[in-house]
Amino acid sequence: MKKVTGIGGIFFKTNDPKATKEWYAHHLGFNTDEWGASFTFRKTEDPSQKVYVQWSPFKSDTDYFEPSSKEFMINYRVDDIENLVKTLRDEGVTICDEIESYDYGKFVHIMDADGNKIELWEPVDEVFDQMNDSKTE
């Protein structure tokens, strides 16, 4: 079973998310919105389909990364999140929460061996296409 299919996002803490987004927009050309910026790519196996990577600065006092004390969190794209969570649980991996479903995908959080909280995302890219006006391809 293929577990991770790619990077889904990079999340990090900053004292001023708005100023950080403005800096990246001004100096590096990021097309930012309230969540950060989305980067659009094409699937290797089917270039007609888009996939996304999310870049998001979070306020430094966020509790979203807990129980990790790290300044960052990586989101990985996965297939079949339900079976993956079952396998990870059987392998003794800490599962932080229950799978949550949204129109644009399913999410769950796990902890790695170094205490990093990881977000797993089974995307529904077609819905994300409609939500996203990314100009960063």
N, C-alpha and C positions, 0 to 999 in steps of 0.2 A: 504494500500500500504506500503510495506517495503521500508523505505527510505535509511538508511545506512546499508551496509552489512559488514563493517569492516574498519579497519585502512588501508589506502593505502600508507601513508608515513608520515615521520617526517622530517621537514625542519627547520633549525636553522641558525642563523647568527654567523659568526666567523671571526676574523681578518685575518686568514690565512687558507682557506679551504684545500689547499694542505697539509700543516703540520698537520691539524686536521685529515684528511683522513689517513695520514701516521701513526699518533699516534694510531688511532683505528685499523689499519691493524696490526701494530707491537704488540701492547699490548692486543688487544681483538680479533684478528684474522679475522677482517672484510676483505672481498674480494672486494676491492674498485676499482672504475673506475673513469672516468672524472665526473660522476654525483654523486658519493657517493658509496653506497652499496645497493644491493637488497637482501632481505631475501625471500626465497621461502617456501611456506607452501602448504599443501594439503587441498582441500575443504572437509569439514566434510561430506556433502551429497554425494560427489563423489570423494573419495581419489585418483582416477586416474588423476584428474585435479589439476594443480598447480595454485596458486595465489601468488601475490607478495606484499611486503611492501618495499617501497623505503626509504632509510636514506640518507639525503643530506645536507651537510654543504654549506652555501652560504656566499659569501663575505659580510662583515658587512655593506658595503654601498649599498647593493642591493636595487633596488626599487621594486623588485618582490613582497614583502610583503605589499606594500602600497595599500590602504590608512592606514593600520594598522601600528602602531609604535612599535609593539611587536617584540621580538627577535626570534620568532618561528612561524611556520605555520603547521597545521596538514592537511593532505590529507585524505579524507574519500572515501572509495569505495561505489558506489551507483549503483542501477539498475534504468533504464529508466530515464536518466538525464533530458530529455526534459519535461516530465510530472512533475518531481520533481521541476524543476525551475519554471514551471507555478504555481504549488501549493505554493511554497515559495514566489513567487511574490504576489500571491493573499493574502498570510498571512502577507504581509508587510515587508518581509525580504529584506535587501539590496542586490541586485545582482550587482556585480562589473563590469561584462563584459559579452560578448556573449559566448555561448558555442563554443569551438574550437574542431575540430575533427582531429585526427591523426590515423594512422594505428593501434596503440595500445590503442586507447580509446578516449573518449570525456572528456573535462575539462571545468569547470566554477568556478568562485570564488564568495563567498558570505561573508558577515560580520555577526558575531554573536552579541549578546546583549552586550558583554564586549569589542567590538572593535577589536576582533581577526579576521583576514582574514582567511578564510577556503577554501581549494581547494577541489572540488568534482570531482571524477573521475569515469566514467563508463568504466571499463577496457575491453579490448579485450585480454584476457590472452594468447590465442593461438599465437598471433602475438608477444606478450611480451616474450613468451617462446623462439622464434627464435632470438630475440634481446639480450637476457640475458644469460650470461654464469655463473650465480650465483652458487657458491659452498657453500652457506650459507643456508642449508635446515634444 
